[in-house]
Amino acid sequence: MSTRERGKIAEDVAADYLIANGYRIVARNFSCKLGEIDIVALHNHDLVFVEVRSRGSASTLDPIFSINRKKQTKIVRAAEVYVDKHFKKEPPSRFDVVLVTMDDPPLVEHICDAFYAS
């Protein structure tokens, strides 16, 4: 399985997990010249920008470490574009990370407020 195929499956697993936990998916793979957001969802009154990371097994390096400050900045900038494009007034928002370990069945770890815009 290619990295791209694994990423697509991981995003599908993450979206299913979020929906099962009360999130409403409003966009997937939003991209602009400043960056990309894997999943945009609503949860309670928050707009949630979700970065999805996958790994082949639990024994491999935790993919959370690949979300460095540079990647966070790209996500935040893309989120600002998304908000400007879809909202007149900025809603409460946060940045989550969903880690998917591609076991059978896949293991999902959800980190709320994984990083901040500042």
For each residue, the residues with C-beta under 8 A, 3 or more apart:
1: 5 6 9
2: 5 6
3: 6 7
4: 7 8
5: 1 2 8 9
6: 1 2 3 9 10 54 56 102
7: 3 4 10 11 52 54
8: 4 5 11 12
9: 1 5 6 12 13 54 100 102 106
10: 6 7 13 14 52 53 54 100 102 106
11: 7 8 14 15 28 29 38 39 52
12: 8 9 15 16
13: 9 10 16 17 100 106 108
14: 10 11 17 18 38 39 50 52 98 100 108
15: 11 12 18 19 25 28 39
16: 12 13 19 20
17: 13 14 20 21 98 108 110
18: 14 15 21 23 25 39 41 43 50 98 110
19: 15 16 23 24 25
20: 16 17
21: 17 18 110
22: 43 44
23: 18 19 41 42 43 48
24: 19 41 42 43
25: 15 18 19 28 39 40 41
26: 40 41 42
27: 30 37 39 40 82
28: 11 15 25 38 39 40
29: 11 36 37 38
30: 27 36 37 40 78 82
31: 35 36 37 78
32: 35 36 78 81 82
33:
34: 74 77 78 80 81
35: 31 32 74 75 77 78
36: 29 30 31 32 74 75 78
37: 27 29 30 31 40 49 50 51 75 78 79 82
38: 11 14 28 29 50 51 52
39: 11 14 15 18 25 27 28 48 49 50 52 98
40: 25 26 27 28 30 37 47 48 49 50 82
41: 18 23 24 25 26 47 48 50
42: 23 24 26 46 47 48
43: 18 22 23 24 46 48
44: 22
45: 91 92
46: 42 43 91 92 93 94
47: 40 41 42 83 87 91 92 93 94
48: 23 39 40 41 42 43 93 94 95 96
49: 37 39 40 75 78 79 82 93 94 95 96
50: 14 18 37 38 39 40 41 95 96 97 98
51: 37 38 67 71 75 95 96 97 98 114
52: 7 10 11 14 38 39 97 98 100
53: 10 63 64 66 67 97 98 99 100
54: 6 7 9 10 63 99 100 101 102
55: 58 60 61 62 63 99 100 101 102
56: 6 60 101 102
57: 60 101 102 103
58: 55 101 103 107
59:
60: 55 56 57
61: 55 65
62: 55 65 99
63: 53 54 55 66 67 99
64: 53 67 97 99 111 114
65: 61 62 68
66: 53 63 71
67: 51 53 63 64 71 72 97 114 115
68: 65 71 72
69: 72 73
70: 73 74
71: 51 66 67 68 74 75
72: 67 68 69 75 76 95 115
73: 69 70 76 77
74: 34 35 36 70 71 77 78
75: 35 36 37 49 51 71 72 78 79 95
76: 72 73 79 80 95 117
77: 34 35 73 74 80 81
78: 30 31 32 34 35 36 37 49 74 75 81 82
79: 37 49 75 76 82 83 93 95 117
80: 34 76 77 83 84
81: 32 34 77 78 84 85
82: 27 30 32 37 40 49 78 79 85 86
83: 47 79 80 86 87 90 91 93
84: 80 81 87
85: 81 82
86: 82 83
87: 47 83 84 90 91
88:
89:
90: 83 87 93
91: 45 46 47 83 87
92: 45 46 47
93: 46 47 48 49 79 83 90
94: 46 47 48 49 112 113
95: 48 49 50 51 72 75 76 79 113 114 115 116 117
96: 48 49 50 51 110 111 112 113 114
97: 50 51 52 53 64 67 110 111 114 115
98: 14 17 18 39 50 51 52 53 108 109 110 111
99: 53 54 55 62 63 64 108 109 110 111
100: 9 10 13 14 52 53 54 55 106 107 108 109
101: 54 55 56 57 58 106 107 108 109
102: 6 9 10 54 55 56 57 106
103: 57 58 106 107
104:
105:
106: 9 10 13 100 101 102 103
107: 58 100 101 103
108: 13 14 17 98 99 100 101
109: 98 99 100 101
110: 17 18 21 96 97 98 99
111: 64 96 97 98 99 114
112: 94 96
113: 94 95 96 116
114: 51 64 67 95 96 97 111
115: 67 72 95 97
116: 95 113
117: 76 79 95
118:
